[in-house]
Amino acid sequence: MEKVFTSYNDLVALGFPKEQARRIIRIAKTTLVSRGIEFYNGKRVGLVPTSVVSEILDASLNQEER
């Protein structure tokens, strides 16, 4: 089953350094806010759609493809 949302901890588990994982989540949230989804403007929102993270990294994060 494909994960719909990705968190900081998921990115760290994939091997990203902690600060880089935080930065990816922050960029994803900024991207979503710029697309008009104001929900992601909050500080405490830590889950972002996996599709947006995949766009940022230009890679697929599906479990089945690894």
Buried (B, 14 or more C-beta within 10 A) or exposed (E): EEEEEBBBEBBBEEEBEEEEBBBBBEBBBEBBBEEEEEEBEEEEEBBBBBBBBBEBBEEEBEEEEE
